[in-house]
Amino acid sequence: MTAIIDYDAGNIKSVEKALLALGEEAIITRDPKVLLEADHVILPGVGSFGDAMDKLCHYGLVETIKQIVQKGTPFLGICLGLQLLFEESEESKGVKGLGLLKGKILRIPDGPGLKIPHIGWNSLKFPHKGRLFLGLPEESYLEHDGRLFRGIEENAYVYFVHSYYLKAAEEEIVTATTEYGTLIHASVEKNNIFGCQFHPEKSSEVGLTILKNFIAL
């Protein structure tokens, strides 16, 4: 069973719908007991960094999330959910993120012909292709080293909606990147923590494959 953390994020129902399409049992909840007993947990997100952290604190979910991660449960942050995994964001200065991973969330820089927010389909690059890292056992080795991307070719397209992007402090955790005026760390993986800046639930068959890979962990 996959639990989707309910803190009033806008894309919760679309994530649930995608999981149900894969035949996965899914529950939307903020009940700590249910979240801690789930096989997989997803932190979705649409909106602002500061408001999201306020709601996670209001619902008492910050400590629960940390307990889930410490327990070793596969945990996936989507879009704003990825950003919240890190330490801070230029969007909401002075607001601390969950701090589960090291890095900052920066505003996409203005540039000729660039519209912000970035809305649309972009292709993914796998920066560690051909390298073994993250301490995975050899039998888990993949050509591009990202467990979410099993069976997905480099340059596959996924759907983004965001004005801010991740710059991870540990480049070895970055499993996919894209370009939109700057290099964007589009997906990360460290132990049982995963994150996607894009929306797999809105990324057609590629996105469903990513979610399928996650729930198979």
C-alpha positions as CSV (number, residue, x, y, z in Angstrom):
1,M,0.0,0.0,0.0
2,T,1.2,3.5,-0.9
3,A,0.3,6.4,1.3
4,I,0.0,9.9,-0.2
5,I,0.6,12.6,2.4
6,D,-2.4,14.9,2.7
7,Y,-1.4,18.4,3.5
8,D,-3.8,20.1,1.1
9,A,-1.5,19.9,-1.9
10,G,-3.1,20.5,-5.3
11,N,-1.9,17.4,-7.1
12,I,-2.9,14.8,-4.6
13,K,-5.8,13.3,-6.5
14,S,-3.9,13.0,-9.8
15,V,-1.1,11.1,-8.0
16,E,-3.8,8.8,-6.5
17,K,-5.4,8.3,-9.9
18,A,-2.0,7.3,-11.5
19,L,-1.3,4.8,-8.7
20,L,-4.8,3.2,-9.1
21,A,-4.2,3.0,-12.8
22,L,-1.1,0.8,-12.0
23,G,-3.2,-1.4,-9.8
24,E,-1.6,-0.1,-6.6
25,E,-3.6,0.3,-3.4
26,A,-3.4,4.0,-2.5
27,I,-4.6,6.0,0.4
28,I,-4.6,9.8,1.0
29,T,-3.9,10.4,4.7
30,R,-2.3,12.5,7.3
31,D,-2.7,9.9,10.0
32,P,0.8,9.2,11.4
33,K,0.0,5.6,12.2
34,V,-1.2,4.8,8.6
35,L,1.8,6.7,7.1
36,L,4.3,4.8,9.3
37,E,2.8,1.4,8.4
38,A,2.7,2.1,4.6
39,D,4.9,0.2,2.2
40,H,5.7,3.4,0.2
41,V,5.0,7.1,0.9
42,I,4.7,10.0,-1.5
43,L,4.9,13.7,-0.7
44,P,3.2,15.5,-3.5
45,G,3.2,19.3,-3.9
46,V,1.9,22.3,-5.8
47,G,2.2,25.8,-4.4
48,S,4.8,27.8,-2.4
49,F,7.6,26.4,-0.2
50,G,6.7,28.5,2.8
51,D,3.0,27.7,2.8
52,A,3.7,24.0,2.4
53,M,6.1,23.9,5.3
54,D,3.5,25.8,7.4
55,K,0.9,23.1,6.6
56,L,3.3,20.2,7.3
57,C,4.0,21.8,10.7
58,H,0.3,22.6,11.3
59,Y,-0.7,19.0,10.7
60,G,2.2,17.6,12.7
61,L,3.7,15.8,9.7
62,V,7.3,17.0,9.9
63,E,8.4,14.5,12.6
64,T,6.3,11.8,11.0
65,I,8.1,12.3,7.7
66,K,11.5,12.1,9.4
67,Q,10.4,8.9,11.1
68,I,9.2,7.3,7.8
69,V,12.6,8.1,6.3
70,Q,14.6,6.8,9.3
71,K,12.5,3.6,9.1
72,G,13.8,3.0,5.6
73,T,10.4,3.2,3.8
74,P,10.8,4.2,0.2
75,F,9.8,7.9,0.1
76,L,9.2,10.0,-3.0
77,G,8.8,13.8,-3.2
78,I,7.1,15.2,-6.3
79,C,7.6,18.8,-7.6
80,L,7.3,21.0,-4.5
81,G,7.5,17.7,-2.6
82,L,11.1,17.3,-3.9
83,Q,11.9,20.9,-2.9
84,L,10.7,20.4,0.6
85,L,13.2,17.6,1.1
86,F,16.0,20.1,1.0
87,E,17.2,22.8,3.4
88,E,15.8,26.1,2.1
89,S,14.3,28.0,-0.9
90,E,14.7,31.4,-2.4
91,E,10.9,31.5,-2.7
92,S,10.4,31.7,1.1
93,K,13.5,33.1,2.7
94,G,14.0,32.3,6.3
95,V,11.8,29.2,6.1
96,K,13.6,25.9,6.8
97,G,12.8,22.9,4.7
98,L,12.8,19.3,6.0
99,G,16.6,19.1,5.6
100,L,16.6,15.4,4.7
101,L,18.9,16.2,1.8
102,K,21.5,18.9,1.3
103,G,20.9,21.7,-1.2
104,K,19.0,24.8,-2.1
105,I,16.0,25.7,-4.2
106,L,16.7,28.6,-6.5
107,R,14.5,30.7,-8.8
108,I,14.9,29.9,-12.5
109,P,16.9,32.8,-14.0
110,D,15.2,35.0,-16.5
111,G,16.5,34.6,-20.1
112,P,15.6,35.4,-23.7
113,G,12.5,33.5,-24.8
114,L,12.1,31.8,-21.4
115,K,8.7,31.9,-19.7
116,I,8.5,31.5,-16.0
117,P,6.9,29.4,-14.6
118,H,8.4,26.7,-16.7
119,I,5.4,24.7,-17.9
120,G,5.8,21.9,-20.4
121,W,7.7,18.9,-21.6
122,N,11.5,18.6,-21.2
123,S,13.9,15.7,-21.9
124,L,15.9,14.1,-19.2
125,K,19.7,13.4,-19.1
126,F,21.2,10.8,-16.8
127,P,24.4,12.4,-15.5
128,H,25.9,9.2,-13.9
129,K,25.3,6.9,-16.8
130,G,27.9,4.2,-16.7
131,R,28.9,4.7,-13.1
132,L,28.1,2.8,-9.9
133,F,27.4,4.9,-6.9
134,L,25.2,5.4,-3.8
135,G,26.5,2.2,-2.4
136,L,24.0,0.0,-4.3
137,P,24.8,-3.7,-4.5
138,E,26.2,-4.8,-7.8
139,E,23.0,-6.6,-8.8
140,S,21.1,-3.3,-8.5
141,Y,23.4,-1.6,-11.0
142,L,21.6,0.2,-13.8
143,E,23.1,1.7,-17.0
144,H,22.2,5.1,-15.7
145,D,22.2,4.4,-11.9
146,G,18.7,5.6,-11.1
147,R,16.2,3.0,-9.8
148,L,13.2,5.2,-10.8
149,F,14.4,5.1,-14.4
150,R,14.5,1.3,-15.0
151,G,13.4,0.7,-18.6
152,I,13.4,4.4,-19.5
153,E,15.7,5.7,-22.2
154,E,17.8,8.8,-21.8
155,N,16.2,11.9,-23.4
156,A,12.7,10.7,-22.5
157,Y,10.2,13.6,-22.0
158,V,8.4,14.4,-18.8
159,Y,6.1,17.2,-17.7
160,F,7.3,20.2,-15.5
161,V,5.4,23.0,-13.8
162,H,7.7,25.1,-11.6
163,S,9.4,28.5,-11.1
164,Y,12.1,27.3,-8.8
165,Y,14.6,24.5,-9.2
166,L,16.9,22.3,-7.2
167,K,20.7,22.7,-6.9
168,A,21.7,19.7,-4.8
169,A,24.9,20.0,-2.7
170,E,25.8,16.4,-3.4
171,E,25.9,15.9,-7.2
172,E,26.2,12.2,-6.7
173,I,22.5,12.0,-5.6
174,V,21.3,13.6,-8.9
175,T,19.9,10.8,-11.2
176,A,18.4,13.1,-13.9
177,T,18.8,16.6,-15.1
178,T,17.2,18.9,-17.6
179,E,18.0,22.3,-19.1
180,Y,15.7,25.3,-18.9
181,G,17.8,28.5,-18.9
182,T,20.1,26.7,-16.4
183,L,21.0,23.1,-15.4
184,I,18.1,21.7,-13.3
185,H,18.6,18.8,-11.0
186,A,15.4,17.0,-12.1
187,S,15.5,13.9,-10.0
188,V,17.5,12.6,-7.0
189,E,18.0,9.4,-5.1
190,K,19.8,8.7,-1.8
191,N,19.2,5.5,0.0
192,N,15.4,5.3,0.4
193,I,14.7,8.9,-0.5
194,F,13.7,9.8,-4.0
195,G,12.5,13.1,-5.6
196,C,11.2,14.3,-9.0
197,Q,11.0,18.0,-9.9
198,F,8.7,17.0,-12.8
199,H,5.2,15.4,-12.4
200,P,5.4,11.6,-13.1
201,E,1.6,11.4,-12.6
202,K,1.2,13.8,-15.6
203,S,4.0,12.4,-17.8
204,S,2.1,9.8,-19.8
205,E,3.7,6.3,-20.1
206,V,7.1,7.5,-19.0
207,G,5.7,8.8,-15.8
208,L,3.7,5.7,-15.1
209,T,6.8,3.6,-15.5
210,I,8.6,5.9,-13.0
211,L,5.8,5.4,-10.5
212,K,5.7,1.6,-11.2
213,N,9.5,1.5,-10.5
214,F,9.0,3.3,-7.2
215,I,6.2,1.0,-5.9
216,A,8.2,-2.0,-6.9
217,L,11.1,-1.0,-4.5
